[in-house]
Amino acid sequence: MKIASLQPSVSIILDQLGRTDMLAACTRWCVAAVPELGERGITVVRDSWSTSAEELLAVRPDVAIASVPYRNESLAAILKAGCPVLALAPHSLADIEQDIRLIAAVAGAGERGEEVIAEMRAGIDEVRAKTANISRRPLVYCEEWGKPLIHSQRWVKELVEAAGGEFLGEPGAVTTAEVVAAADPEVVVAAWCGAGDRVPLRKLASRPGWKQTQAVQSGRVYCIADELLNTPAPTLVEGLRALAWALHPEIFGAAKGIRRLDESVGGGETSKPMGNMGDTGQNGPPKPLRYVAAGLILRESEVLICQRRAGSALGLKWEFPGGKIEPGESAEGALRRELDEELGIAAEVGPRIAHVRHNYRNGGAVDLQFFAVHRFEGELVNRVFEDMRWSLLKDLPGYDFLPADRDLVRDLAEGKLL
């Protein structure tokens, strides 16, 4: 059977079922969630928010499995493709369990599906047992989006309750900064869809009336990585652990995928690195962290490399084009913008190839995401670099690259990533 997965939650579930071998197509978000999919030459299509009938017809899957969020146009495109469709729309943890059963049935892995559900329940029950007798349950505002302000989904409410908290507001409803401030939450958790772990907590804490809330006064304002709270899959257990640490650090140890506003009111942010990111450079206190997206613009066995201008920071060193991810901007969106500004091209951003975190010895740190770019429109124009050129992958180590890029350069030259 050939399956087209139109949301990362579907691919995560298939991965835990051990049936990713059935995938004929998936989205770039699926590759980010299950990186090994990028190594298997699976056709990359758009998700259930923006897919087209043409790209599904080209794959001709036996079944397309889609999940929230949808648009009317995307649903029409999926139906127009003419293949059987399993359209999921979970709201609660019970719904997610049922979705696992449905996908397991399609994949012929019913027994393993029950095991995955049992493992997910066990992870949730482990946390719930530790908070069962807690008398003090903090009021928690969970935000899925910031413009307009939207409360997180019902399954997040259930996770907050399992973690020993009280969920503020109606799941999935739109609210205002003033209403949240009036409720005076003790903890604020932001997990914006598509923003990864890049919610700007200082800006969030400075909303009207928020500086007087208990959450901001105590510094209990957090960002939890989008994929850990908004993806209806067993990975929600990791999101629960992050919530549990945020609500009851006296009981639970530090978790991955969570950042906290500095303890001092109006201060900065401290960052806890994601578990899958390497950290190079000197040890020591946290350094300012910049989030950057870079593009591997490929042409057969060559890749485009660019040289920093003389006189700039790390001048004349080579790098891959790209730049800073602005608050609220996706990594892919930032890369498309940067490639337009730097090179004058409209790029089609492909799967993420690597994710690196690097500390520079003279201070500062960078979180780098590298994406493949196989297609673009327009003519390459050098707008900001000292030089740019096409290099064979095997020749990359001969250039003086930025320190943050050197491990990637070695792996590319050795054929480990492409």
Buried (B, 14 or more C-beta within 10 A) or exposed (E): EBBBBBBBBBBBBBBBBEBBEBBBBBBBBBBBBBBEBBEEEBBBBBBBBEBBBEBBBEBEBEBBBBBBEBEEEBBEBBEEBEBEBBBBEBBBBEBBBBBBBBBBEBBEBEEBBBEBBEEBBEBBEBBBEBBEEBEEBBBBBBBBBBEEBBBBBBBBBBBBBBBBBBBBBEBBEEBEBEBBBEEBBBBBBBBBBBBBBBBBBBEBBEBEBBEEBBBBBBBBBBBBBBBBBBBBBBBBBBBBBBBBBBBBEEBBEEBBBBBBBBEEEEEEBBBBBBEEBEEBBEEEEBBEBEBBBBBBBBEEEBBBBBBBEEEEEBEEBBBBBBBEBEBBBBBBBBBBBBBBEBBBBEBBBBBBBBBBBBBBEEEBBBBBBBBBBBEBEEEBEBEBBBEBEBBEBEEBBEBEBBBBBBBBBEBBBEEEBB
